[in-house]
Amino acid sequence: MRLAEAWRVALDALRANRLRSMLTMLGMVIGVAAVVILVALGTGTKNEVQAQVEGLGSNLLIVVPGQVSLNAAPAVSRLDQSDLDAVIRIVGSRDRVAVSLTSGESVRAGQRSAFTSVLGVLETTPKVFLRDLRTGAYLTRTDVETGRRVAVLGDSVARGLFGERDPVGQQVTIAGVRFRVIGVFAPLGQSLGVDRDNEVHVPLTTAQRLLATKRVDAFAVKAPDAATIDRLGDDIVAELSRRHPDEQFSAVTQEQILGALGDILGVLTAVLAAIAGISLLVGGVGVSNIMLVSVRERTREIGLRKALGARPRDIGVQFLLEAVLLTTTGGLLGIALGIGVSLAVAALSPVPAALTWWSVALAFGVSCAVGIVFGVAPAQRAGRLDPVVALRTD
Amino acid sequence: MTGPAIEAIGVARTYAMDGVSVTALRGVTLTIGHGEHVAIVGPSGSGKSTLMHLLGGLDQPSEGALRIGGRDVAGLTAAEMAHLRNATIGFVFQAFHLLARTSALDNVALPLVYRGLGARERRAKAAAMLAKVGLGHRMDHKPNQMSGGEQQRVAIARALVTEPAVLLADEPTGNLDSATGAAVLELLERLNLDDGVAVVLVTHDREVAARARRQITMRDGVVVSDSAAPKAARPDDPPVSRAAGDPPPAPDRGIPHQRTSGPGEHPGDDGGEAGR
């Protein structure tokens, strides 16, 4: 029997049981759509995380007290100005070192107020991290050394307090102390659910006075090139450990951050993929089941076809094609549904979704494979039917 | 094609049912020549259906030799048996066995699908054969739009579209009223005479059997009589049932219109009147 003829017969058989065929397909539709959607969401999230981490700048090293671990509480810093000087000595350039002292504070302008992260920083921040200004200027070394009460606002802080007015030259009150706004950051957007535009930068010295402390929370160092990052990290941690023998310090790179996030996303994706896989499996079992019913229902037809000269292979191929047609049609509908849902999610929610051609190809391939794997047993059963017995069946 | 269309020598068939072996045929020797018109009669349980399955290549004997179209079926695979059936045998069943959702034309063309013919050629041959059985005007009708007699004629066209050497009909009139049944039998007789296709009828109806030129009677898995036992004596006959009631070998009765060159080379040539 020619293959085209076998396709026609298979299509005919599916059309004859329209509702049953559609219900059987549903399992495949859901499974394949799940694969496409989950891969799209996983890829989208991964892309975004990567873009954000890389968007911080290149060759970065973050130095924090304590151990960097998912289940460890952040350690309270005992680092201070002298540690900063030591780090600058090791790095060899003040321009490559950024520092932060962070505190959540209420910022007020006139009647409006906002709760933001206030960061005490050095003037070097834009040289270490990628941060562009929308308007005005960043802090200067003089601002830092003289402890001036000047502030650079994040985009959403500026909009919250001043609306569309230009905040540069205006006054804000932070923890009861007046500051003059000298610049506003360009918007960065969300990063892992945190609004990165909701922060205010002030000179480190000013922040220390405001918070009545001498400490700094963390350092960020920009290495001259990728090759020196690890050695630089080791040197800094060693020096800090020498200065604070009873404390631990960690130096993490962007790659390590990405790796850690990748691990989390990987586990998440694996769990979701397993759910999608189970759904495909259930769909496949449904196809197998329906094909067995179909073979039983059409036993007499099989007997007739055999009497007229159909070989076991002809019958087997006919039923296998029917199973494959079921799963691939379901697969195509699932792909369409998956693409639709992915696009809708990306458009209507902050969750990113990135469609990839390989996930669509994979989904289609898997639906073909499910048809073959779960169609083989019923097809073999049909092919092996004894024509005498089959013809006698009512 | 030389030699008989079907030759069975000492054929037995035993089934295993729940561990018990049941013998349906005990050793049957018979020959169906080209162009013959044979009726196999016997009560139910006599083994005539089993014999028909064997003659039609649907089953293989447990013992004895069986040659269909000159080919020994022993050791043939299921695929080879399928090919043999497609090439040599046409089947007509009591219950018609037409595909319900398929037009008369495509039903008739079905055996040609397994011969690997293209759609155009299949349809042309099927249309010619439908015309020949007098259903040229019903080609696109589905089985449920046709009477029983018409359905059986479609089934006959399907059996003959492959130009087989033998047409095996299992109670072809069993589901038809007597007038329609008679018409179907007449059609089979005409095709036998005009095209030279051997017709083997299996029936329990003595009247139907009486219309055939040769009657084979079966009981309890053996042939008890054969009105035209092959003329040639076989000295090397295996020790099987030359049944007690066997008549002496009759002289060849001379079958009119018999063609030894093979049945129906030009399906369009004959029975043109019936097609219109």
Interface residues (C-beta under 8 A of the other chain):
Chain A: M1 R2 E5 D12 A16 R300 E301 L304 R305 K306 A307 L308 G309 A310 R311 P312 R313 D314 D386 P387 V388 L391
Chain B: H53 G56 L58 D59 A78 A79 A82 H83 R85 N86 A87 F91 F93 H97 L99 R101 L110 P111 V113 Y114 R115 G116 G118 A119 R158 T162
